[in-house]
Amino acid sequence: MKRLGVGIIGAGGIASAHASAWLELSKDCQLIAFADQDIRRAQERTEQFDAQFWFSNPYDLIARDDIQIVSICTPPFNHAELAIAALEAGKHVLVEKPMCCSLEEADKMIEAADRNERLLGVVFQWRFTQEFNRIKAILESGRLGKPILAVMISLWWRTEEYFKVWWRGTWERECGGSVINHAIHHIDFLLGLMGDVSCVSAGMGVFAHRIETEDAAVAIVKFANGVLGVLLASTATYPEEHRVTIYGELGSVSLPWELNLVDSRYQSEIEDWLKYMPRLEHGGHMAVISDFLNAVQTGRRPLVDGREGRRSIELAIAIYKSAITGQTVTLPIQHDDPFYTKSGLMNAIKERKQEFCSR
Ligand SMILES: NC(=O)c1ccc[n+]([C@@H]2O[C@H](COP(=O)([O-])OP(=O)(O)OC[C@H]3O[C@@H](n4cnc5c(N)ncnc54)[C@H](O)[C@@H]3O)[C@@H](O)[C@H]2O)c1
């Protein structure tokens, strides 16, 4: 089989995780080029990863006939524009999280993928973990009884220095803060386990950084399956804590891995049962990228495709809408809702200056 050509747009921090994984898969694909508006970066990455070409204009990379797959590693504000351009040019697209900045953008990306019969994948590497598979298997087996509560703690610590990068901390370019760019990993993880959310009530604020976007948020959600959830997201919290716990009638199960059953006799029985689950070959970006490559080769959908990626965007936007309006938000967010578009969210932010409970 002919090796597939790969191009990477955005040659900053996360691009190296993509490049390393594509290189490791070089039996089946070939890293051809990097594009970055900072041409020095594009050249450095090209030399570092033994690719062949570098560009300052991403459209020059997209125009190449020897590239069939494009990894998008730019800031969130141009994910949609670049992904759609690459899909229209007949490329398969793997885009970094967050998938984009609005539901309108997500729908346009999905539509472009469908119409051009190309694959669209979103990078959510925590979905490709043993913990995700084990928790899902336990929930599906009914061994936890009826699920009752879901608790997501997505507490990160980011310095003022971190936000000096030109796109971070802005609604225009990062499209949100701790919710859409950090906690979104755990939001995706939780949605993958619990299914759709039916309503959200949230608050948020900027507490510890000189930035526009929220550095702390709290949401109460109700899932369509009746489970209640509490979600914490922050980039202003030290020490960091990352935890997702599902409590059921018969006990609880968590990331990082922990299983606690009311009846301890079943504990070792279930742990033995889990040992028979297939072991994962890869983790991190390598897992996402090898899944995407295999999907392109076999024509199946990637584990996290555009429709899956859209779900975490919808919950993040619903959290913002609730925090800004002070109201409980019912999902799905409709096409005629102002919060469906990025401009609608931006206008609401300007009007309310995102105060929480200011009345
Ligand atoms: N999956 C993860 O764990 C993970 C981790 C870090 C970052 N990310 C995501 O990856 C994306 C990039 O983050 P980063 O930390 O690598 O950022 P970065 O600032 O280090 O790199 C982004 C690069 O994109 C380039 N760029 C921006 N617009 C461009 C355009 N139109 N054409 C060409 N190049 C352009 C910039 O010059 C920059 O070099 C973000 O969406 C971020 O959320 C994901």
The ligand as a MOL file (V3000), in Angstrom:
LIG
                    3D

  0  0  0     0  0            999 V3000
M  V30 BEGIN CTAB
M  V30 COUNTS 44 48 0 0 0
M  V30 BEGIN ATOM
M  V30 1 N -4.0750 17.6170 23.0980 0
M  V30 2 C -3.3270 18.2370 23.9890 0
M  V30 3 O -2.9860 17.7190 25.0470 0
M  V30 4 C -2.8560 19.6380 23.6930 0
M  V30 5 C -1.7840 20.1790 24.4170 0
M  V30 6 C -1.3610 21.4750 24.0910 0
M  V30 7 C -2.0300 22.2020 23.1220 0
M  V30 8 N -3.1030 21.6390 22.4680 0 CHG=1
M  V30 9 C -3.8470 22.4090 21.4640 0
M  V30 10 O -3.0330 22.5640 20.3130 0
M  V30 11 C -3.2790 23.8290 19.6940 0
M  V30 12 C -1.9610 24.5830 19.5650 0
M  V30 13 O -1.3950 24.7440 20.8480 0
M  V30 14 P 0.1810 24.9900 21.0380 0
M  V30 15 O 0.4120 24.9370 22.5140 0
M  V30 16 O 0.9670 24.0970 20.1600 0 CHG=-1
M  V30 17 O 0.2860 26.4930 20.5340 0
M  V30 18 P 1.6080 27.2700 20.0140 0
M  V30 19 O 1.3230 28.7130 20.1720 0
M  V30 20 O 2.8150 26.6850 20.6620 0
M  V30 21 O 1.6490 26.8680 18.4530 0
M  V30 22 C 0.6750 27.2690 17.5510 0
M  V30 23 C 1.3900 27.6040 16.2450 0
M  V30 24 O 0.3980 27.8710 15.2450 0
M  V30 25 C 0.9330 28.8870 14.3980 0
M  V30 26 N -0.1710 29.5090 13.6540 0
M  V30 27 C -1.2220 30.2130 14.1300 0
M  V30 28 N -2.0630 30.5580 13.1460 0
M  V30 29 C -1.5270 30.0460 12.0060 0
M  V30 30 C -1.9390 30.0560 10.6350 0
M  V30 31 N -3.0810 30.6490 10.2400 0
M  V30 32 N -1.1610 29.4530 9.7350 0
M  V30 33 C 0.0050 28.8420 10.1120 0
M  V30 34 N 0.4240 28.7900 11.3810 0
M  V30 35 C -0.3320 29.3810 12.3230 0
M  V30 36 C 1.6300 29.8310 15.3680 0
M  V30 37 O 2.5790 30.6580 14.7210 0
M  V30 38 C 2.2700 28.8390 16.3400 0
M  V30 39 O 3.5980 28.5090 15.9840 0
M  V30 40 C -4.3340 24.5000 20.5540 0
M  V30 41 O -5.6110 24.2700 20.0260 0
M  V30 42 C -4.1980 23.8140 21.8980 0
M  V30 43 O -5.3800 23.8120 22.6550 0
M  V30 44 C -3.5090 20.3810 22.7290 0
M  V30 END ATOM
M  V30 BEGIN BOND
M  V30 1 1 1 2
M  V30 2 2 2 3
M  V30 3 1 2 4
M  V30 4 1 4 5
M  V30 5 2 4 44
M  V30 6 2 5 6
M  V30 7 1 6 7
M  V30 8 2 7 8
M  V30 9 1 8 9
M  V30 10 1 8 44
M  V30 11 1 9 10
M  V30 12 1 9 42
M  V30 13 1 10 11
M  V30 14 1 11 12
M  V30 15 1 11 40
M  V30 16 1 12 13
M  V30 17 1 13 14
M  V30 18 2 14 15
M  V30 19 1 14 16
M  V30 20 1 14 17
M  V30 21 1 17 18
M  V30 22 2 18 19
M  V30 23 1 18 20
M  V30 24 1 18 21
M  V30 25 1 21 22
M  V30 26 1 22 23
M  V30 27 1 23 24
M  V30 28 1 23 38
M  V30 29 1 24 25
M  V30 30 1 25 26
M  V30 31 1 25 36
M  V30 32 1 26 27
M  V30 33 1 26 35
M  V30 34 2 27 28
M  V30 35 1 28 29
M  V30 36 1 29 30
M  V30 37 2 29 35
M  V30 38 1 30 31
M  V30 39 2 30 32
M  V30 40 1 32 33
M  V30 41 2 33 34
M  V30 42 1 34 35
M  V30 43 1 36 37
M  V30 44 1 36 38
M  V30 45 1 38 39
M  V30 46 1 40 41
M  V30 47 1 40 42
M  V30 48 1 42 43
M  V30 END BOND
M  V30 END CTAB
M  END
